[in-house]
Amino acid sequence: MITLQQSVDTFIKKTTRYKRTKANLTNLFISSSQKGKKDTTFAIFEQRDAVKILDKPLTDPLVLGTLPRLIKESVIAYNSQKETAINIYQQYTKFVIDEYCFDLSITFPPIFSSSFDRQLFILKLLHEGQWEVNDLADHLWMGVRTIEADIAALKGNDDSIRIMGNVLVVEGMERRSKKLSFQSTVHPLFLTPNLTQVVVMLQGLKVMENHKVYRVYARRLAVNIWTQLSDYGRKRILIVTGLLSLDESRYRELDQNFNSSLFATEEQCSYRHGAENVMDYLKNGKECVLEIMEFHGDRKILKKCIIKGLNENWTQVTIQCEEEHKIISLDSILSVGESEELLY
């Protein structure tokens, strides 16, 4: 049976026939220190445990258990473009499976085109709030320092992440028992609409602004979309407003409310007075205190309330206050807060 060493030698020999740079392959598998290179710790055969398996058959249990770990450690230690190392190891894995029917179980990490791409991927991973920095590094085959730098950039503590003139700062990002969590989860999207689609989005958001609970959410998003447009895009929309029977003043307002921050927490989209704070408490099931105006004009405080849901017309909410269910009009809500003291 072919050994690990023989499989690597054969892979390098056959792959270089197809103009794959032999130096890259050799550097990843075999030490190149004899050629004057200082750092070869990423080479598989430089790792301590490699000596134990080089001359063993590919089917040996020790090879099956050790090789995936050596590949992973090699990628983590590789300081150049990691996608190069991952691509080569993926090709090697496919080679030994196809050539020798070798059952090598290894799950490779995603390949990122840039640090920005990786940072957005981390944001999505963190939605469940179950990741420590060490876990992220292990999952993505990255160094802990790299992940720490990514987290710092996302929080705006280090080099801020800038996108089309806007800044992405994730407010409310913290560690609880070493696990990273958000005050509000961040959902990166990438859209490349034509100008009519932009108008459709902005007009839809304008409709949502007519509803108290969504007003600030919709307005902030509309401003973000507007500020990311080019000067040409904004001017063009203002030109066609008359042709499309649109309210030009609406777009003038967006122009005056420039906001370079791409992300807003639920709290930043909520105002304590009126019903505009309802969504935060509804979605997160948080206990709250409501001040309402009763039918005859008296003010009333409702304590220990859980907002259970909106009706289909978005005009009423169902709440549970001290084991009593109530249905109240959104128009009757004067303020919502965590405690009675915070209502004023």
N, C-alpha and C positions, 0 to 999 in steps of 0.2 A: 504494500500500500504506500502511496506517495506521502512524503513527510511535509510538514508545514514549510520547512526551508525550500524544498523542491517546488512546492506549489507557488511560492513567491517568486522564485527564480524563473519559473516557466511563465508566470503572469507578466513579469517585467519584459521578458524576451518577446512574448507574443504581442503585448500591448504596444511596444515601441515600434512595431512594424507599421502601426497605423498613426505614426507621427506624434504619438504621445511623448512628451518630454521625458527622457529616461532619467534625467537628474531629479525631477520631482518624485518619480516613483522610488528611486533609490534612496533619496533623502527620507522619505516617509517610512520605509521599511528597514533600511540599513544605515548604520552610522556613516556620515561623510566627514568625520573629524580628520581623517587622514588627508583631506583636501584643504584643510585650513579653516573649516567652518567651526565656529565657537560653540554654538548651541545646537546640539543634536539630541537633546533629551526627549524630543517628540518622536524620534524614530522607534518603531516597535521593537526592533532587535536590540535597542539600547536599554530597554526596561529590564529590571532585575528578573522578573518571572519568565521572560522570553527564553532565557537559556534553558529552562526546564522542558520546553515544548518544541524547540526548533527541529529536533531530530525524531520527534514522535509522529506517528501517522495522523492524518487529519481526523480520523474517526476516534482517536483516543479521547476518553472522557476528559482528561486534563486539558487537551487542546480545545474541546468544545466549551469547557467552562472558563478558560483563561483568555482565549483569543478575543472574544467580544469586549472584554474589559480592557485589554491592551489597546485595541482600536480606539475605544472611547477615550482612554487616557492620552493617547497620541494626539487625537483631535483637540482635546482640551489644552494640551501643552503647545500646540502649534500656533505660533504668534503671527504668522502671515495670514493670507486669506483662507479662512476655515472651509469655505465652500470647495476649494481645491482639494483639501485633504478628504473631506466627506465624499466628494465625487469619486476620487480614486479608490477609497475604501469600499464604496458601493459597487464600483466596477470589479474590484477584487472579489467581493462577496458573490456577485453574480457569476464571475468566472469559475470559482471553485464549486459552486452549486451546479452549474451547467456542465463543467468539464469532468468533475469527479463525483457528481451526485452527493455532494457534501451538505449535510443538513446543518447549516450555521444559523443559529437564531440570534438576530441582532436588529434592533430598531434604531434607525438613524434619526437624528433631530432634523427639524426643518432647516432649509438653507435660506439665509437672509441676504438680500442684495445690499443692505446698508444697516448701520446702527439704528437709524430711524425705523426701518422695517422691523427690526428686532424689538424695539421699544413698544411699538404698537401691538406686536404679538404678545408681549408681556402683559400689556393692559388687558387683553382679552383673556389670557390665562388667569389673571387675578380676579376675575368676576366671582369665582366661588369663594375667594378669601381663604384658601387653604394652603397657601404657598409661603414657605420661608425662602430667604435669599439663597441659602445653600441648596434647597430643593430645586429652585429655578435654574441655578447653575448646573446642577446635575442633569436636569431634564433637557436643557438646551446645549449641553456639552460646552459650556463656557466657564471662564474663570469667575470666582466670586467677586473679584474686584471689578470686572466688566459689568456684572449685574448690578453691583452697588452704584457704579457710575450711571447706569441706565436709570435706576430708581431716582438718583439725585437729579438727573436731567428732567425726568418726568415731573418731579416736584418743583422744578424751577430753582433748585439750590445750586446747580452747577451751570454748565452751558445750556441755556434755555433752548427748547425745541421750537423752531420757527418754521411755519408753513405758509407760504404765499403772503408774507408780511404780517401774519398773525402769530401769536405765541400760545403754545400749549403748556399750561401749568395745571397739574392735577391737584386741586385743593382738597384737603380732607383725607389725604393718603397717609396712613400711619401703620405702626406695627403693634399688634396685640398678641402677647405671648409668642413673640417672634414672627408671627404670621402677618403678612401684608394684607391690608384691607382698605376699602374706600368708604368715605362718607356717602358718596354716590358713585355708582359704577360708571365707567367711561366706555363709550361704544364708538370706536373709530369707524368712519365710513369713507369710502372713496367714490365720488361721483364725478362724471364728466358730461354733464348735460349740455344740450344746445340751448340757445337763448330762450326759445319758447318754453322749454322745460323748466328753465329757471323762473320764468314768469309764472308758470303753473304752480310751482312750489311756493313762491312768495304770495300768490293769491290765495292758495290753500291755507297758508299760515295766517293770512289776514282774517279769514273766516274763523279760525280757531281763536283768534284774539278777542272775538266777540263773546267768548265763554269765560266766565270769571276764573274758573279753576285752571284754565290753560293759558290765560292771557300772557303772563310773563314768560312762560316757556316758549310760546310761539314767537313773541316779540324778540327775545334774545336770539333764537335760531334764525329768524329773518335777517336780523342785523349781521349775524355771522356770515350768512350766505352773501348778503349785499357787499360786505367789506372785502370778501375774497374775489369778487369780480374785478376784471380789468377796468381801467378807465373807459375803454371802448365799450365794454359790456354795460356799464352803468349808463353811459351817455346814450347808447342805442335803445335801452329800455325806456329812458325818459322821452326819447324821440317818438317811439311807437305807442306810448300810452294813449294818445288821442285816437290813433287808428284802431286800437283794441278796446276803446271805451273804458280805460282804466283810470283810477284816481291818481293823478300825478303827485298830489301832495303826500300820498302814502310813501312813495319812493323818496321824496325829498326828506321826509322824516327819518327814513332809514339812513340817508346820507348824513344827517346831523347827529345820529346816535352811534357814531363809529365806536366799535369796541374791539380791541386787538386780541382779547382773550377768547380762545376757542372753546373753553370748557366752563360750564357753570354747574355747581352742585344743586341738588333739589332745594336746599335752603336758600341759595342765591336766586332761585326762580320763584321763591315764595315770599309773600308779604304777610305780616302778622295781621294787618287790618283787613276786614272783609273776608271773602271766601277764597282768596288767592293763596292761602296756606293749606287748604284742604288736601290737595293732592299728595303732599309730602307725608302727611299723617295717614291718609288712606292707603297709599301704596306700601308703606312700611309698617303698618299696624301699630303705630306708636300711640300710647295713651296721651290724651290732651285735655285741655280745658277750653270750652267754647263760651263766648259771650254772644247771646242772641237778643234780637228785638222781638218781643212777643206781639201778638195781633193788636192788643190794646195799647201798645206803645211803651210798655215797661221793659227794662233791661233785665236779663236773667243770666246767671252763671251756671253752666252745666259742667260738673266735675267728673273726673275719672271716666272719660269718654273714649270709645274706640269708634272711629268712623268706618263703617262696614261697606258702604258702596254708594255709587251715584245711580240715579234713575236714568232711563234711556234718553231722556230729553236734557240731561245735565242741568236740571233745575232744582233737584232735591237730593238730600243725602240721608241715608239710614245710619243712625248712630246707636250705640249701646252705652248707656250711662248708668253705672251702678245697678247692673242687671235689668235695666228697663230699656226696651227698644223704642226709639222715636224716629219719626220721619219729619225732617225740617227743611224749609226752603233755603236755598243758597242765599237768596236776597235778605233773609233774616239774620244771617251770620254777620256779626260785627267784628269779631276777631277770634283767632285760634292761636293757642300757645301751649307750652309745656306745663305752665303753672299759672295760677291766677295773678301772681305778681308780675309776670311777663306780659300780661295783656295790656298794660297801661304804660 
